[in-house]
Amino acid sequence: METSPKENKFASRVTQRERSTHKEIQTAKHPGGRPKKSDDSKQSEKVFLTLTKREKEKLDEYTQRTGESVAGAIRRALKEMGMI
């Protein structure tokens, strides 16, 4: 007597794992994530600055006191001076 395999009632369902890798999901209208920045707002240019040891210590002390990053402090100072 041969038994036929039972039909799986869940076989037609798509599991969450399959859904997350499914091509339709990957090409959805809302891919998620942050929108791309415009070229004008990207901070892509680099400037290198050489300081004396004492100048660097003073800059580090200032940034620790204010909680600002070194790059942020320099950028803000340049903006306040009207250079950028």
Buried (B, 14 or more C-beta within 10 A) or exposed (E): EEEEEEEEEEEEEEEEEEEEEEEEEEEEEEEEEEEEEEEEEEEEEEEEEEEEEEEEEEBEEEBEEEEBEEEEBBBBEEEEEEEE
